[in-house]
């Protein structure tokens, strides 16, 4: 009948109704096989689930096995005697098994923790007032590199414990990234060098060659300390390493500024040229003083002329910019001072006047007729 029972109708019209299961045994093995296959397929899929840890996979597999057992128990029940009931038990089991998927959360949670550490580190970097925008960017890049390495370790981990370890180590690595402030130190040295060059350029007692040599000396000292600064990392992987690097940067900054500041070139070329002029003047004055044919006034006038020539030469030396120009001004000055050669006027003129008077007197004596030659000779004496 419509209930799956066997109905027997006798000749007299009477009927017996018996369950078919009393006469026919239901084959449940195909249903059992389907449930087992569904479980095997689902377990295979679970084991291939990306990003799931072993524990997450095992939890899903345990659920598959529990649902499989439940389905098989249901199929094995004595009251499941019809094909319809068997099909329903099989479908309920395979449907439940198909829904047994791993809850993938462990690795995502670990990566989120690493991202949170990176966000906190970026905020800490942004709060640093001693860093330039470029230094902040480099430090953030270093922190992100650590975060990426940590996430790779999380992806490679297979167990919850391994994920936890990768998360803890990664977050710590990100937290430990500490930027080193270098640009401020570089700028301080560059400013000291700029100021020193300006100071050197204002020195009128130096030639171009002396200025260039002094600037090169200052630059060499600056470059030596800048190199030490550049040897330090933009960001260290631990606060201790960062402190060591920052101390080295700060020391190089101080040394660089101090060494550049104390550069103080000695003027040599122009003072030497002026000394040569002074020596020439001194010699000329001594030569003038040794002249007995000159009066004091003539000597003074000659010395004044020599001094004017010397002063003119010194001004030319001051105005000269190159070593060659200083040498030329020195030579011209020494030559001009040496060329001062005063002519004696006063004493020769006085002597001439005396000679002229003597000559006139001798002529007057010679014109006297009242004198004998001996008397004239006596008078001339």
NUKEVO-888232 format. One record per residue: residue in three letters; x, y, z of N, C-alpha, C, CB in turn. Coordinates in steps of 0.02 Angstrom, whole numbers, plus 50000, padded with zeros to 5 digits. Glycine has a CB too. Example, Ala and Ser with C-alpha at 12.3 -4.5 7.8 and 13.67 -1.06 7.14 Angstrom:
<sites>
ALA506604971650390506154977550390506604983550390505654977650452/SER506424988850354506844994750357506455000250394507044997050286/
</sites>
This chain:
<sites>
UNK500424994050000500005000050000500445006250000499525000050061/UNK500115012050009500495018350005500945019350065500015024049999/UNK500905015050114501335015450173501915010450170500915014250236/UNK501985007050115502535002250107502404995650140503165005050133/UNK501774994150156501604987750188501394982650135501044988750241/UNK501504976450152501284971050108500564969250127501754964650114/UNK500094969350079499374968050091499184961550054498924974150068/UNK498924956750092498704950450062497934950050066499034944150099/UNK497614948950009496874948550006496674941249994496584953349949/UNK496254938550038496054931450033495414930949990495934928450104/UNK495234924249975494654922949932494004925449962494604915549917/UNK493994925450027493384927750059493364935350066493304924650127/UNK493904938650040493924946050043494274948750103493244948750041/UNK494474944450148494834946950206495554948750186494834941750264/UNK495874953150228496554955450211497014954950272496524962750186/UNK497654953750256498184954150307498684959650284498544947150317/UNK498844963950330499334969250314499944968350358499024976350324/UNK500504967450327501144966350363501684971250335501374958850357/UNK502114973650379502674977750353503094973650306503114980350412/UNK503314977050251503714973650201504374971050230503844978250142/UNK504594974650282505244972750312505214965850344505454977750363/UNK504604963250356504554956550384504694951250332503864955550414/UNK504664953550269504754948850214505374950350172504144948950170/UNK505584957050173506164959150131506664962950175505924963750071/UNK507304961250171507844964750208508094970650167508434959950225/UNK508084977050196508294983150161509064983550158508014989550196/UNK509344984650099510084985150091510304992250108510294983250017/UNK510624992950165510844999650188511565001350168510774999950263/UNK511934996550140512644997650127512775003450078512954991350099/UNK512385004050025512515009749980512465016450017512025009649922/UNK511995017150061511925023450099512525024450145511275023350140/UNK512745018950175513335019450220513945021650179513475012550254/UNK514015018750119514585020550076514565027950056514585016150012/UNK513975030350041513925037450020514115042150078513205038949997/UNK513905040250137514085044450195514835044350206513715041950259/UNK515145038350200515865037850209516245041850155516085030450207/UNK516005041350093516325045050038516265052650050515995043249971/UNK515675054650073515575061850086516065064250140514845063250107/UNK516165060050190516615061850245517335062250220516565056750303/UNK517545057250179518225057250153518345063450109518355050850112/UNK517855065050066517915070850022517975077350062517325071149974/UNK517555077750113517565083950153518215084650191516975084050201/UNK518465079150218519105079350255519665081350208519255072450287/UNK519655078750146520175080750097520145088150083520085076750032/UNK519535090750077519455097950064519685102050125518715099550049/UNK519535099550183519745103050245520515103550248519475099450308/UNK520835097950232521575097850235521895102550183521825090750224/UNK521505104350132521765108850081521565116150093521515106650012/UNK521225117350148520995124150162521585128750175520515124150223/UNK521665134050135522225138650146522145142650211522295143450086/UNK522715144150242522735148450302522445145150365522355154750289/UNK522205138950359521945135650419522525132150455521385130450400/UNK522525132750521523035129350560522845122050568523125132750629/UNK523325118050592523185110950602522605110050651523805107250629/UNK522595114250703522065113650753521385115450723522215118150814/UNK521375120650681520745122550649520495117150601520825129250610/UNK520975114150566520785108550521520525102650562521395106450478/UNK520875101150617520685095350657519995096350688521195094050713/UNK519845102450708519185103750737518645102450685519145111050761/UNK518775104450622518285103150569518235095750554518465107050505/UNK518805092350554518805085150541518435081450596519535082450535/UNK518535083650657518175080550713517415081450704518395083650781/UNK517235087150679516515088450668516255083950612516385095850650/UNK516665082950560516475078450505516375071350533517015078350449/UNK516845069050572516795062250600516185061450646517435060450638/UNK516045066850682515455066550727514815066150686515435072650774/UNK514785070250632514175070150590514135063650552514185076150542/UNK514715060850532514715054350498514435048950545515425052450474/UNK514685048850607514455043950655513705044650668514845044750722/UNK513495050850673512775052050685512365049350627512635059650695/UNK512605050550566512235048150507512225040550504512545051050443/UNK512805037650517512835030350514512405027150569513565027950521/UNK512415030350627511975027850681511245028350661512095031850746/UNK511075033850628510375034750607510185029450555510275041850577/UNK510635028150508510505023150456510425016150487511075023050404/UNK510825014950539510825008150570510215006950614511455007250612/UNK509835012150629509255011050672508775005950642508885017850684/UNK508505001450683508044996250658507424999150626507844991650715/UNK507215004850650506595007650623506665010450553506335013050669/UNK507315011250531507415013450462507355007250418508105017150452/UNK506755006150394506635000050357506435001250285506094996050391/UNK506305007550269506075009050201506615012850164505425013050202/UNK506555012450099507025016050055506965023450067506885014449981/UNK506375026050078506275033150089506615035350153505525034850091/UNK506525031450206506835033150270507595032850265506585028550326/UNK507835027750228508555027050218508835033050180508715020550181/UNK508495034950127508735040650087508755047050128508275041650025/UNK508235047850170508215053850213508795054050263507545054250250/UNK508945048150291509505047750340510165049150305509515040850374/UNK510235046350245510865047450206510945054850190510865043250141/UNK510415057950164510465064950143510595069550202509815067050107/UNK510265068150258510375072250318511115071950338509925069950376/UNK511405065850333512095065050352512575068550304512275057650355/UNK512495067550239512955070550190512885078250189512815067750119/UNK512265080650199512175087950202512545090950262511425089750205/UNK512495087650318512825090150379513575090050370512625085950440/UNK513825084650340514545083950329514805089450282514715076950299/UNK514425090950230514625095950180514705102950211514115096250123/UNK514355103950267514395110550300514965111050351513735112050334/UNK515315105550361515845105550411516495108350381515965098250438/UNK516575114950386517175118350361517565121450419516985123750309/UNK518225121950411518625124850465518445132150477519365124350448/UNK518455134150539518385141250557519085144250555518045142250629/UNK519245147550499519915150350488519955157150521520085150750412/UNK520295157650577520325163950614521015165450643519815163950670/UNK521375160250660522005161050698522505165450662522315154250711/UNK522625163950599523125167750561522895174950548523285164250495/UNK522255175750533521995182550521522055186750584521255182250499/UNK521915183650641521975187350705522705189250718521705183050764/UNK523165184650701523875186050711524105191750666524295179750697/UNK523885191650603524075196950556523775203650578523845195150485/UNK523185203450605522875209650629523285212450687522145208450650/UNK523525208150730523935210450787524575213750761524105204550834/UNK524855210850709525465213650679525305220450647525775208850626/UNK524735220750612524535227250582524415232450636523895226350540/UNK524125230450691524015235150747524675237750774523605231750803/UNK525165233250779525835235250803526155240150754526295229050812/UNK526045238950689526325243350638525995250250641526235240350568/UNK525335250350651524975256750657525235260750717524215255550664/UNK525335257350773525585260650833526295263250821525585255850893/UNK526695259350787527385261450773527395267550727527795255650741/UNK526975267550676526935273250630526735279650667526445271750573/UNK526265278950714526055284650753526625287250797525445282850797/UNK527005282650825527575284550867528105288150826527885278450902/UNK528205285650765528695288850720528465295850701528795284550656/UNK527825296550686527565303150667527615308150724526835302550646/UNK527615305650786527645310150844528355312650858527375306550906/UNK528855309750824529555311650835529695318350802530035306250808/UNK529825323550842529955330250814530665331050789529795335550866/UNK531105326350806531805326850785531935323550718532255323850838/UNK531415320950686531485317550622531215321750565531135310750624/UNK531535321450508531275324750448530745320350417531855326350397/UNK530335323050372529835318850338530155312850303529445322950288/UNK530745314050273531085308650238531305303150287531695311350200/UNK531555305150345531765300250395531175296350421532135303750452/UNK530615299750430530005296250453529795291050401529445301350466/UNK529825292950338529625288350285530075282150285529655291850217/UNK530735283250292531205277550293531075273050353531925280050294/UNK530935276050411530805272150471530165268050463530745276650533/UNK529655271050434529025267450422529145261650373528485272150395/UNK529565262750324529715257350277530065251650312530145260050218/UNK530515253250358530865248050396530375244250440531425251150440/UNK529905247750471529405244450514528955239950471528975249750552/UNK528765242350412528335238350369528705232050345528105242450308/UNK529345232750332529735226950312529725221550366530465228950295/UNK529785223750429529755218950485529055215750489529925222450551/UNK528545219850478527855217250479527745212150424527345222950473/UNK528015213550364527925208950308528275202350322528205212050244/UNK528875202750352529235196550370528815192550420529935198250399/UNK528525196050469528125192650520527515189350490527915197750574/UNK527195192850444526595189850412526785183750371526245195050367/UNK527375184050339527615178150303527715172250349528265179750266/UNK527965173750409528065168350458527395165550481528465170950519/UNK526905169950489526235167750508525955163150453525765173850519/UNK526025165150390525775161050335526115154250334525885164650268/UNK526755154050350527135147850347526995143250407527875149250343/UNK526725146150461526585142150521526015137250508526425146750581/UNK526065131450539525535126350530525125125150593525835119750507/UNK525405126850650525045125650713524865132250747525475121350761/UNK524385131850793524205137850831524795140650869523635136250880/UNK525195136150897525775138350936526275141950892526115132450971/UNK526375139350831526845142550785526585149350763526975137950723/UNK525935149750752525625156250734525715161250790524875155450717/UNK525585159050852525665163450909526375165950916525455159850974/UNK526845161450904527555163350909527735168450855528015157150903/UNK527505167250794527645171850739527325178650752527385169050672/UNK526725178550781526375184750797526755188650850525645183350822/UNK526945185250903527295188550958527965191450936527405183751017/UNK528345187250900529005189450876528935195150825529395183550845/UNK528435194650782528335199750731528135206450760527825197550682/UNK527655206350806527425212550838528005215850876526835211150885/UNK528415211650908528985214250946529495217350898529315208750988/UNK529605213950841530085216450792529865223250764530175211450735/UNK529215223850752528945230250728529015235550782528195229450707/UNK528845233750843528895238550898529615240850909528615235350963/UNK530085236350897530795237850911531105242450858531185231550915/UNK530795242950800531085247350748531115254550776530665247150682/UNK531715257250779531825263950807532215268150759532185263550876/UNK531925273650733532285277850685532865281550718531805282850654/UNK533375282950678533965286750699533945293550665534635282850683/UNK533945298850705533915305650677534605307650652533665310850730/UNK534685308150586535335309850556535325316550519535545304350509/UNK534755318350491534735324250448534895330650487534045324950416/UNK534655331050549534795336950589535545337750600534435336550657/UNK535885332250612536615332450621536955334550557536875325550645/UNK536725331950501537015333750436536925341250422536705329550380/UNK536325343650438536185350750426536625355250470535445352250438/UNK536745353050532537155357050577537865357650550537165353950648/UNK538135352150524538815352250496538825356450432539065345050481/UNK538305355650391538275359550328538235367050343537665357350286/UNK537855368850396537795375950415538465378550440537235376950469/UNK538815374550480539475376650506539955377750448539755371450555/UNK539925373350397540365373950339540185380150298540325367650295/UNK539535381350290539315387250253539555393650287538545387350246/UNK539465393850353539695399750391540445400650387539475399250465/UNK540815395150390541545395550387541775398050318541855388750401/UNK541455395750266541635398050198541505405450190541245394050145/UNK540945407750217540785414950214541295419050252540065416250241/UNK541495416450310541995419850351542665420250314542085416150419/UNK542855414750283543485414650245543455419550186543635407550219/UNK542895419650151542825424250093542895431550113542145423150060/UNK542725433250175542765440150197543485442250217542305441250256/UNK543925437350222544605438750244545005442050187544965432250266/UNK545145448550194545525452150142546275450850147545395459750148/UNK546495447750202547205446350209547405439750177547395446250283/UNK546915436150147547055429750115547015430250039546575424450141/UNK547435426550006547375426149933546855420949915548065424449900/UNK546675420749851546185415749829546435408749843546035416549754/UNK547085407649831547365401049843547335399149917548085400649818/UNK547465403849961547435402550033546715401350054547735408350072/UNK546245405050025545535403950041545315396950019545105409350008/UNK545525395149958545335388549932545615383049976545585387749860/UNK546235383749997546545378750040546175378150107547285380350052/UNK545985383850135545625383850199544935380750191545565391050227/UNK544595382350137543935379550125543975371950116543605382750063/UNK544485369750080544585362550070544715359050137545165361250022/UNK545095362250180545235359450246544585358650285545745363750284/UNK544175363950284543545363750320543075358450291543195370650318/UNK543065357950225542635353050192542855345950208542625354150116/UNK543515344850209543765338150225543545336050296544535337950219/UNK543585340750342543385339150411542625337750414543565345050458/UNK542245341750377541515340750376541345333950344541165346450337/UNK541665332550287541525326250251541695320150294541915326050186/UNK542235320650333542435314950374541895313250425543095316450411/UNK541585318250454541065317050504540395315250471540975323250548/UNK540265318050413539655316250376539685308750357539565320650313/UNK540275306450340540355299350322540195294950382541075297950297/UNK540405297150442540245293250502539495293150516540625296150563/UNK539175298750502538445299050511538105294350462538185306250501/UNK538335294450399538035290250348538145282750360538295292050279/UNK538655281150400538775274150416538225271350461539455273350450/UNK537875275650495537355273350542536715271750504537225278750596/UNK536325266950529535705265050495535165270450501535435258450524/UNK534705270550452534145275250456533675273250513533755275450389/UNK533625266750525533215264250580533545257850606532465262950557/UNK533575257250671533875251250702533335246350721534295253150764/UNK533535240050728533035234750742532885233950816533275228150714/UNK533275237350858533135237350930533265244250959533565231850968/UNK532925246151013533065252551044533795253351066532605253551104/UNK534095247851089534795248151110535245249751052535005241551143/UNK535125246350996535525247650936535415254750911535355242550881/UNK534795257150918534635263950897535005269150939533875265250900/UNK535035267851004535395272451049536135272751031535305270351122/UNK536425266851017537125266650998537245270650935537355259350988/UNK536795269750886536855273350823536755280850832536355270650771/UNK536255282650873536105289750884536685293150921535455290550925/UNK536985289650969537565292451003538135293750955537805287651059/UNK538235289150908538765289950858538615295950813538835283650815/UNK537985296750794537785302450752537895309050790537035301850731/UNK537665309250853537735315450892538475317250903537385314550960/UNK538895312150914539605313350924539925316050859539965306850946/UNK539735313150803540005315450738539775322550723539775310650681/UNK539155324050742538905330850732539315335950771538155331350753/UNK539435334450836539815339050878540525339850852539825336550951/UNK540835334250836541525334550811541565338450746541805327350801/UNK541095337050701541085340550637541015347950643540535337850594/UNK540525350150684540415357350694541025360550727539775358550737/UNK541285357250778541865360050814542475360550769542035355750875/UNK542625355250732543225355350690543175360250633543365348350663/UNK542585360950604542485365850550542545372950578541795364850516/UNK542265373950637542265380750666542965383250682541835380750730/UNK543405378750704544075380950724544555381850666544365376050772/UNK544345380350605544785381650548544915389050543544465378850481/UNK545535391050549545715398250549546375399150512545775401050623/UNK546335399750446546945399850405547395405850422546765400050332/UNK548045404550423548525409950435548695413250368549165407250470/UNK548645419850366548835423450305549595423350298548565430750306/UNK549845421050243550565420550232550795424950174550765413350219/UNK550455424350118550695427550056550715435050062550245425549999/UNK550175438150082550145445550085550595448350140549425447850097/UNK550595445450201551065447950252551795447450230550975444150318/UNK551965441950195552655441150171552815446550119552755434150141/UNK552335447950075552445453150024552525459950056551865453249973/UNK552115461350106552165467850141552825468350179551575468750189/UNK553055462850206553705463050241554265464650192553835456250276/UNK554205461750131554715463250080554705470650064554585459050016/UNK554115473650062554055480850049554365484750107553315482950040/UNK554195482650168554475486050228555235485550230554185483050293/UNK555495479650212556225478750211556535483350159556405471450197/UNK556215483950101556475488250049556465495550072556075487449983/UNK555925497350106555875504250131556405505650185555165505550160/UNK556495500850229556995501650282557695502550252556985495650330/UNK557845498550202558495499050169558565505750134558585493350118/UNK558035507950102558065514450066558155520150116557415515550025/UNK557795519950172557875525250222558585525350250557365524350280/UNK558875519450260559565519150284560045522150233559775511850300/UNK559905520650169560335523450116560275531050112560155520350048/UNK559665533550122559555540850120559915544150179558785542550123/UNK559845540950238560175543750297560935543950289559985539750359/UNK561195539350250561925539050241562175544250191562125532150218/UNK561715547850160561915552850110562125559350145561335554150059/UNK562795561250146563005567550177562855573650135563735567350192/UNK562675572450071562555578050027561835580650032562695576049955/UNK561435577350074560735579450080560625583050147560275573450074/UNK560185587950144559985591250206559455586850240559715598450193/UNK559315588450302558795584750338558125585250301558725587450410/UNK557985591250276557345592150239557325587950176557245599550221/UNK557895587650140557925583550079557865576150096558575584950040/UNK558185574150150558135567250172557405565550190558595565950232/UNK557075570150227556375568850246555935568350184556115574450291/UNK556035572850137555635572650076555745566050039555805578650030/UNK556365563850036556515557550001556205551650038557285556549994/UNK556255551650104555955546150143555195546150134556135546850218/UNK554895552250133554175552650123553985549650055553925559950127/UNK554395551050005554245548449938554305540849938554725551449886/UNK554815538249972554905531049975554325527750013555565529250009/UNK554115531150068553555528350107552905528550067553465532350172/UNK552805533850028552205534149986552205528349936552165540949948/UNK552785526949908552835521349861552695514749896553535521149828/UNK552945514049958552825507949996552085507250014553245507950060/UNK551765512650036551055512450054550625510649993550825519150083/UNK550815513549936550445512049875550505504649858550715516349816/UNK551105501849867551215494749852550805490349899551965493049857/UNK550785492349964550405488350013549655488349996550515491050084/UNK549405494049974548695494349954548575489749894548495501549937/UNK549055489749848548985485349790548995478049811549555486649739/UNK549405476449863549425469649889548755467849921550005468849940/UNK548485472549961547835471249992547295470049940547635477150036/UNK547335473649884546825473149832546925466949789546825479349789/UNK547515464049791547655458149749547265452149774548415456649747/UNK547035447949729546645442049750547035435549742546005441649710/UNK547495435249696547865429049684548585429649707547835427149610/UNK548905424049714549615423949732550025427749680549875416749740/UNK549865426549617550235429849562550155437449566549995427249493/UNK549545439749581549425446949585549805449949644548675448349591/UNK549845446149700550225448549758550965449049740550135443749818/UNK551225444049705551935444149685552075450149640552125437649649/UNK551605451449594551705457149548551705463749586551165457149494/UNK551235464449633551195470649673551815471449717550555470649717/UNK552055465949744552665466249785553265468549743552805459349817/UNK553345465449685553925467249643553885474549622553945462849580/UNK553295476749602553225483749581553375488449639552515485049554/UNK553145486549698553265490849756553995491149775552865488349815/UNK554325485349778555045485249795555435489349744555305477949797/UNK555265488449680555625492149628555515499649634555415489849558/UNK554895501549649554745508749654555085511949715553975509749659/UNK555095508349771555455510849830556205511449815555335506249891/UNK556475506349782557195506349766557375511949718557395499549735/UNK556875513949677557015519049626557045526149656556485518749572/UNK556835526949718556865533649749557605535449759556475533749819/UNK557825540749725558545542849727558565550449726558945539849665/UNK558505553449785558445560849788559085564449763558305562949861/UNK558955569849728559525574049704559685579249758559345577549635/UNK560335579749774560555584849823560525591749790561285583349849/UNK560185596349821560095603049792560365608549838559345604349777/UNK560165608249899560315613849945561065614749956559975612650011/UNK561405609449974562115610049989562535611749926562375603550020/UNK562415608549870562795610349810562675617649790562595605749751/UNK562045619949798561905626949780562275631749826561145628349783/UNK562305629949890562665634249938563405634449922562545631950010/UNK563665628549907564375628149890564525632149826564585620949881/UNK564075631849778564175635549716564175643049730563625633849664/UNK563725645149774563705652349790564355654549823563105653849838/UNK564625650149865565265651749897565825651949845565435646549952/UNK565805646849801566315646749748566265652949704566235640349704/UNK565645655049689565565661049647565825667249683564825662049628/UNK565695667749748565935673449787566695673549790565645673349859/UNK566995667449797567725666949799568025669049733567935659849817/UNK567705666849680567955668649613567925676149603567555664949558/UNK567365679149625567305686549617567815690249659566585688849635/UNK567925687549718568425690749762569125690249733568405687549832/UNK569295684449707569955683549678570045688149618570055676249657/UNK569515689149580569555693649522569655700849545568925693049479/UNK569315702549600569395709449626570095710549652568875710949682/UNK570375705249684571055705849710571555706549652571245699549753/UNK571425702549600571865702849542571835709749509571685697349491/UNK571275713149516571195719749483571525725349523570445721349474/UNK571755723849583572085729049624572815730049599572085727049700/UNK572955736249576573625737749551574105739749607573595743349499/UNK573805741149664574225743349720574495737549760573835747849765/UNK574345731449736574585725549772575105721949731574005720949789/UNK575615719549768576115715549733575835708649723576785715349772/UNK576115704749677575885697849668575905693949733576315694249617/UNK576435695049774576455691349837575885693349882577125692449873/UNK575705699849883575155702249925574485699349900575135710049926/UNK574425698949832573795696049804573745688849823573775696749726/UNK574285684949819574255677949838574065677149912574935674449823/UNK574345681449953574205681250023573465682750036574645686150061/UNK573205687649998572505689650008572035683949988572345696049968/UNK572205680449933571785674949908571765669149957572045672549840/UNK572295668149994572305662950043571805664250098573005662150071/
</sites>
